[in-house]
């Protein structure tokens, strides 16, 4: 009994000592995220910039080397005295001397990450130079929105949507342009899975900088004050820019609206280039269609995107989000 009591006393003293002194700090540990390649569609004899974010997830400050390997080419950059919990960006330059598919491999002593890219001959890319269309703060697109739900509570509705670029904001590891949309008057829509008529006043829109596809949208809905209302896409494969006829990729969309929380698997396909006329004019556009997995040919979304003048969606048809079908057509735009 005395021996047991003595052990208990020693344990209590040890716990008290550790509590007084505190646990030793976690050693420095370096992770990688947000690997990007710029331009997203490089051409032969161009320079490719490969960037990543290094984070020290430990508590002690530390140094590390970040190593890059691309097709036998190697380089290394040092990160010094990175405090615990802090992040730092590193960038490498790679000379693209030959067309082909490449994979950039980055590593620290604790982590690794990869990013694939394709180098093409000059003029082989969709817009002649391989550069993804870029947006600037203040770029604006005005869309005419019409909604049709024959036999529903809202059989017809019309409004205007003005979308303006406000800045940049990441969605996960995807760097995005952040835009704000305003419906005038508020858009009236019938909920697909709830017996509700909803009124949309404003929307947040996140579009991938590198791939020119939607990553997230949020809506301020009058009937759901303070409740989440978001649509988020998770994409896989060689998605988005650059577009080419027959290109496909997969993904899923998560819709959260109040108590509703649904995930649907999707398939995307670029049908080709079409000339379409909308109130803003006639444009050559990439026609991209979206189907639910297992239902090819039944489109739940369609997008017509002009990458040279408008640099964005010229027309959009949404057939899955609401009980009816919403069509948006460009009426005017102002881009830098």
VMD Tcl script that draws the C-alpha trace (Angstrom):
set ca {
  {0.00 0.00 0.00}
  {2.86 2.40 0.89}
  {4.52 1.62 -2.41}
  {1.32 2.34 -4.35}
  {0.85 5.58 -2.43}
  {4.44 6.57 -3.21}
  {3.92 5.96 -6.95}
  {0.76 8.07 -6.88}
  {2.62 10.91 -5.18}
  {5.38 10.77 -7.81}
  {2.81 10.83 -10.64}
  {0.98 13.78 -9.09}
  {4.24 15.67 -8.68}
  {5.17 14.92 -12.31}
  {1.80 16.14 -13.61}
  {2.10 19.28 -11.47}
  {5.59 19.91 -12.81}
  {4.50 19.53 -16.43}
  {1.51 21.76 -15.87}
  {3.74 24.40 -14.36}
  {6.41 24.17 -17.06}
  {4.10 23.49 -20.03}
  {4.52 20.80 -22.67}
  {7.56 21.19 -24.93}
  {6.77 23.05 -28.21}
  {6.14 20.96 -31.29}
  {9.13 20.94 -33.65}
  {8.94 22.74 -36.98}
  {7.14 20.79 -39.71}
  {6.70 22.10 -43.24}
  {3.70 21.37 -45.48}
  {2.91 22.39 -49.07}
  {-0.34 23.71 -50.57}
  {-1.76 25.94 -53.32}
  {0.61 24.73 -56.06}
  {0.01 26.80 -59.20}
  {1.46 26.95 -62.71}
  {1.43 30.22 -64.65}
  {0.52 30.61 -67.42}
  {-1.92 27.71 -67.16}
  {-1.41 26.89 -70.87}
  {2.30 27.58 -71.57}
  {3.87 27.51 -75.03}
  {7.24 26.30 -76.27}
  {10.15 28.67 -75.48}
  {8.08 30.36 -72.79}
  {8.82 30.55 -69.07}
  {6.64 28.67 -66.62}
  {6.34 29.97 -63.07}
  {5.65 27.27 -60.49}
  {4.56 28.55 -57.08}
  {3.49 27.02 -53.78}
  {2.70 27.96 -50.20}
  {4.90 26.54 -47.46}
  {3.45 26.43 -43.94}
  {5.17 25.60 -40.67}
  {2.52 23.57 -38.84}
  {4.79 23.12 -35.84}
  {5.31 25.54 -32.96}
  {9.07 26.11 -33.14}
  {10.62 28.35 -35.78}
  {12.67 26.55 -38.41}
  {14.35 26.45 -41.82}
  {13.67 24.17 -44.76}
  {14.54 23.62 -48.41}
  {11.80 23.32 -51.01}
  {12.91 21.15 -53.94}
  {11.47 21.18 -57.47}
  {11.74 18.44 -60.10}
  {10.34 18.72 -63.64}
  {11.28 16.09 -66.22}
  {14.80 15.70 -64.84}
  {15.29 19.41 -64.15}
  {15.86 20.27 -60.48}
  {15.98 23.45 -58.42}
  {15.81 24.34 -54.76}
  {14.73 27.34 -52.69}
  {15.38 27.95 -48.99}
  {12.84 29.17 -46.46}
  {14.52 30.59 -43.36}
  {13.30 31.26 -39.83}
  {9.66 30.50 -40.58}
  {7.75 30.92 -37.32}
  {5.38 28.28 -36.05}
  {1.98 28.60 -37.73}
  {3.32 31.01 -40.37}
  {3.28 30.58 -44.16}
  {5.58 31.70 -46.96}
  {5.38 31.60 -50.75}
  {8.07 30.12 -52.99}
  {8.32 30.41 -56.77}
  {10.44 28.67 -59.40}
  {11.04 29.43 -63.07}
  {11.12 26.63 -65.64}
  {12.01 27.13 -69.31}
  {9.58 25.20 -71.50}
  {11.77 24.07 -74.41}
  {9.59 21.30 -75.84}
  {5.90 20.52 -76.22}
  {4.49 17.78 -74.01}
  {2.88 16.86 -70.72}
  {4.85 17.65 -67.57}
  {4.48 17.20 -63.83}
  {6.06 19.60 -61.36}
  {7.03 17.77 -58.17}
  {7.71 19.87 -55.06}
  {8.90 18.58 -51.72}
  {10.01 19.60 -48.25}
  {11.53 17.22 -45.67}
  {7.97 16.62 -44.40}
  {5.62 16.87 -47.39}
  {5.29 16.72 -51.18}
  {2.88 17.98 -53.83}
  {2.52 17.81 -57.62}
  {0.97 19.90 -60.37}
  {0.59 18.77 -63.99}
  {0.68 21.07 -67.01}
  {0.88 20.85 -70.80}
  {3.25 22.81 -73.02}
  {2.04 23.40 -76.59}
  {3.41 24.93 -79.75}
  {2.79 28.63 -80.35}
  {-0.72 29.16 -81.78}
  {-1.94 25.69 -80.78}
  {-4.02 27.02 -77.89}
  {-7.60 28.24 -78.22}
  {-6.94 31.98 -78.20}
  {-3.66 32.01 -80.09}
  {-1.21 32.58 -77.24}
  {-2.31 30.09 -74.58}
  {-3.02 32.75 -71.97}
  {-6.07 32.30 -69.78}
  {-8.40 35.33 -69.93}
  {-7.77 37.62 -66.97}
  {-10.14 39.81 -65.00}
  {-9.59 43.06 -63.14}
  {-11.36 44.71 -60.23}
  {-14.32 46.63 -61.64}
  {-14.96 44.36 -64.63}
  {-18.75 44.13 -64.99}
  {-21.24 41.93 -66.82}
  {-24.99 42.55 -66.92}
  {-27.26 39.56 -67.55}
  {-30.94 39.41 -68.44}
  {-32.45 36.61 -66.31}
  {-35.66 34.80 -67.17}
  {-37.21 31.99 -65.13}
  {-39.90 29.60 -66.34}
  {-41.79 27.06 -64.23}
  {-45.11 26.33 -66.01}
  {-47.72 25.23 -63.49}
  {-45.55 26.22 -60.54}
  {-46.08 28.95 -57.99}
  {-43.86 31.23 -60.05}
  {-44.68 30.50 -63.66}
  {-42.55 33.33 -65.06}
  {-40.08 35.83 -63.64}
  {-37.67 38.33 -65.16}
  {-34.91 40.42 -63.58}
  {-31.45 41.78 -64.21}
  {-28.21 40.47 -62.70}
  {-25.20 42.79 -62.48}
  {-21.91 41.01 -61.70}
  {-18.84 43.05 -60.69}
  {-15.35 41.78 -59.84}
  {-14.37 42.85 -56.31}
  {-11.01 41.13 -55.89}
  {-9.50 37.70 -55.34}
  {-10.27 35.00 -52.77}
  {-9.30 31.32 -52.67}
  {-11.79 28.46 -52.50}
  {-9.81 25.63 -50.93}
  {-6.56 25.44 -52.90}
  {-8.06 27.18 -55.96}
  {-7.18 30.84 -56.47}
  {-10.36 32.62 -57.59}
  {-11.75 35.93 -58.69}
  {-14.43 37.05 -56.23}
  {-17.38 38.87 -57.78}
  {-20.61 40.27 -56.35}
  {-23.94 39.94 -58.12}
  {-27.03 42.08 -57.55}
  {-30.52 41.05 -58.77}
  {-32.83 43.93 -59.79}
  {-35.54 43.39 -58.69}
  {-34.97 40.41 -56.41}
  {-35.19 37.16 -58.39}
  {-38.20 34.96 -57.58}
  {-37.51 31.22 -57.71}
  {-39.37 28.05 -56.64}
  {-37.22 25.77 -54.47}
  {-36.69 22.36 -56.06}
  {-36.80 20.29 -52.88}
  {-38.82 22.48 -50.54}
  {-42.36 23.94 -50.88}
  {-40.98 27.48 -50.81}
  {-40.90 30.48 -53.09}
  {-37.54 32.19 -52.63}
  {-36.32 35.69 -53.38}
  {-32.64 36.16 -54.24}
  {-31.21 39.62 -53.64}
  {-27.43 39.30 -54.00}
  {-24.93 36.59 -54.88}
  {-21.24 35.94 -54.33}
  {-19.48 34.28 -57.27}
  {-16.02 32.65 -57.13}
  {-14.43 31.81 -60.51}
  {-11.12 29.95 -60.88}
  {-8.37 32.25 -62.13}
  {-6.46 29.47 -63.83}
  {-9.38 27.45 -65.21}
  {-12.21 29.96 -65.83}
  {-14.90 27.78 -64.21}
  {-17.21 28.35 -61.26}
  {-15.92 27.06 -57.91}
  {-18.52 28.49 -55.54}
  {-21.64 30.66 -55.40}
  {-23.52 32.02 -52.41}
  {-26.91 33.72 -52.29}
  {-28.67 36.09 -49.90}
  {-32.20 34.67 -49.78}
  {-34.89 36.74 -48.08}
  {-36.75 33.65 -46.79}
  {-33.58 32.14 -45.24}
  {-32.12 35.06 -43.26}
  {-28.83 34.15 -41.63}
  {-28.90 30.57 -42.94}
  {-26.30 29.18 -45.36}
  {-27.14 29.18 -49.04}
  {-24.17 28.02 -51.09}
  {-23.33 26.01 -54.18}
  {-19.81 24.56 -54.23}
  {-18.12 22.60 -57.04}
  {-15.36 20.05 -56.50}
  {-13.72 19.21 -59.84}
  {-11.24 16.53 -60.87}
  {-9.20 15.67 -63.92}
  {-8.03 18.19 -66.52}
  {-10.87 20.61 -65.91}
  {-11.62 24.03 -67.29}
  {-9.20 26.13 -69.28}
  {-7.97 25.57 -71.83}
  {-11.12 24.49 -73.63}
  {-11.08 22.17 -76.65}
  {-13.78 20.28 -78.52}
  {-14.54 16.96 -76.84}
  {-12.72 17.76 -73.61}
  {-14.34 16.21 -70.53}
  {-13.90 16.26 -66.78}
  {-15.76 15.10 -63.69}
  {-16.81 16.61 -60.40}
  {-19.57 17.09 -57.89}
  {-21.73 19.95 -56.70}
  {-22.85 20.50 -53.12}
  {-25.98 22.57 -52.56}
  {-26.66 23.89 -49.06}
  {-29.83 25.92 -48.46}
  {-31.05 26.10 -44.88}
  {-31.60 22.47 -43.78}
  {-31.05 21.14 -47.32}
  {-27.59 19.66 -47.93}
  {-27.18 17.59 -51.12}
  {-24.21 16.42 -53.20}
  {-24.62 15.40 -56.85}
  {-21.96 13.84 -59.08}
  {-21.51 15.59 -62.43}
  {-19.88 15.12 -65.83}
  {-18.70 18.07 -67.96}
  {-18.11 18.17 -71.72}
  {-17.01 20.84 -74.18}
  {-19.19 20.38 -77.28}
  {-17.23 22.87 -79.37}
  {-17.40 26.47 -80.56}
  {-20.78 27.98 -81.47}
  {-21.77 31.43 -82.67}
  {-24.68 32.68 -80.55}
  {-26.61 35.94 -80.46}
  {-27.68 37.58 -77.19}
  {-28.82 41.15 -76.45}
  {-25.16 42.25 -76.12}
  {-24.31 41.00 -79.63}
  {-23.09 37.92 -81.52}
  {-20.13 36.00 -80.12}
  {-18.16 32.84 -80.84}
  {-18.42 30.79 -77.65}
  {-17.29 27.51 -76.18}
  {-20.43 25.47 -75.45}
  {-19.98 23.51 -72.22}
  {-22.66 21.11 -70.97}
  {-23.12 19.47 -67.57}
  {-24.94 16.19 -66.88}
  {-25.59 14.20 -63.75}
  {-23.39 11.09 -63.65}
  {-25.28 8.22 -65.21}
  {-27.52 10.49 -67.30}
  {-25.42 11.56 -70.31}
  {-27.16 13.84 -72.75}
  {-29.60 15.22 -70.17}
  {-28.10 18.61 -69.41}
  {-28.61 20.17 -66.00}
  {-26.44 23.17 -66.92}
  {-25.22 24.74 -70.13}
  {-22.68 27.53 -70.51}
  {-21.60 29.53 -73.56}
  {-18.27 31.23 -72.79}
  {-16.49 33.79 -74.94}
  {-12.78 33.95 -74.03}
  {-11.62 36.85 -76.23}
  {-13.95 39.84 -75.90}
  {-16.33 39.10 -73.03}
  {-13.90 36.82 -71.14}
  {-16.83 35.17 -69.39}
  {-20.25 33.57 -69.71}
  {-22.40 34.98 -72.53}
  {-25.34 32.66 -71.90}
  {-26.21 30.19 -69.15}
  {-29.08 27.73 -68.67}
  {-29.69 26.31 -65.16}
  {-32.16 23.40 -65.07}
  {-31.34 21.63 -61.79}
  {-31.02 24.18 -59.00}
  {-34.66 25.38 -59.03}
  {-38.01 23.76 -59.71}
  {-38.04 25.56 -63.06}
  {-35.42 26.58 -65.62}
  {-33.42 29.81 -65.41}
  {-31.79 31.37 -68.49}
  {-29.28 34.22 -68.34}
  {-28.18 36.20 -71.39}
  {-25.59 38.97 -71.58}
  {-26.98 42.46 -72.24}
  {-23.82 44.54 -71.69}
  {-20.29 44.25 -70.33}
  {-17.24 46.31 -69.46}
  {-13.88 44.52 -69.12}
  {-10.34 45.86 -69.04}
}
mol new
graphics top color blue
foreach p $ca { graphics top sphere $p radius 0.5 }
foreach p [lrange $ca 0 end-1] q [lrange $ca 1 end] { graphics top cylinder $p $q radius 0.2 }
display resetview
